[in-house]
């Protein structure tokens, strides 16, 4: 085999190896870009989820406060109604205590 042919063969093999290595590096770069995009989407989704949770927490707190106020008002009305009901048994109604001329 002539010596020049060996050199050419070595160059061809080296070029093929470099091309395969370049394709491999290119694929790794594409995979890294995809990984970064997926991680960025996960970070955005996590932040959005936290924001929505805080919005619902504020709304829930407001509604809880309103419900508590209404519950206290209902309890006070119930107590007052019970007091009036108990008082009716102890004291006769006002119209029975009036003189007959005013009835």
PyMOL commands that set and color helices and strands:
alter all, ss='L'
color gray80, all
select helices_A, chain A and resi 3-90+94-97
alter helices_A, ss='H'
color red, helices_A
deselect
rebuild
show_as cartoon
